[in-house]
Amino acid sequence: MRSLVLVKGAGDLASGVAHRLYRSRFLVVMTEIARPTVIRRSVAFAEAVIEGRHEVEGVAARLAADLHEAQELLDEGEIPVLIDPRAETALRLHPAVVVDAIMAKRNTGTRITDAPLVIGLGPGFTAGVDVHAVVETNRGHDLGRVILQGGAEPDTGIPWPIAGCGRERLIKAPADGVFESGADLGSLVEAGQTLGAVSGCPVTAPIGGVLRGLIHDGITVRCGQKIGDVDPRGRVEYCHTISDKARAIAGGVLEAILMLGGFGPPEQKES
């Protein structure tokens, strides 16, 4: 019998987790907010909330209106995405595993009693208190490590350098308001190129490269909020494939499930 995993959040890291679990023969259901603020939309199942259906590397997710429709999508071999910010509806499916992948840097309501196995990604969770295990999300030597006591490293607030570019590759909102843009993810952009506007203030590319991420058109943002990023490596395919970071974290989640959830192969008895 295939076990059901509830992944809270459907951003790029959460989607990397969902993708690996789906390919590992788990049933997966995801939750999101009504207006997702995801940046790496091309590799995030949150896009199903806006578009109705979205595919990441051959795995499809579809927006589900309710639990009945979610169950139908599971039976059809797709990942249902529920608009369910607190996962109150999704928990009624009685998942065997809950993975909090909201990446809020704090616990927004996940409890160790939510499922037989509860896993938290990154800072904000304590293994043995509010979750059974934590998976490290900071880049570095411990990325993807399964933590069974204590928590993950604190958020540094410093983006990992890509081709020597850290903060300078981030696109930030110049004002409060609604973001408007016609820019396409994966397009080549030049430094200073206009990508959109917020309340009449232009949003421009900070450096040249591939537009790897950009918040969805029509989303309300606040001044200084990260709304996109440019990849200076110039590889368009990187925009449309799961990142190395997401794959490492997904590996940690799968390890935690097999280690703690009793889903691995049965132990061999000595003859």
FENZI-V711802 format. One record per run of one state. SS is the DSSP state (h for helix, s for strand, l for the rest). FROM is the first residue (numbers start at 1). LEN is the number of residues. If there is no record, write none. Layout:
SS_FROM_LEN, SS_FROM_LEN
This chain:
l_1_3, s_4_5, l_9_3, h_12_12, l_24_3, s_27_6, l_33_8, h_41_3, l_44_3, h_47_5, l_52_1, s_53_4, l_57_2, s_59_6, l_65_2, h_67_9, l_76_3, s_79_5, l_84_6, h_90_4, l_94_3, s_97_4, l_101_16, s_117_5, l_122_5, s_127_1, l_128_3, s_131_1, l_132_1, s_133_3, l_136_10, s_146_2, l_148_2, s_150_1, l_151_11, s_162_1, l_163_2, s_165_1, l_166_1, h_167_3, s_170_3, l_173_4, s_177_5, l_182_6, s_188_2, l_190_4, s_194_5, l_199_2, s_201_4, l_205_4, s_209_6, l_215_5, s_220_2, l_222_4, s_226_6, l_232_4, h_236_5, l_241_3, h_244_17, l_261_11
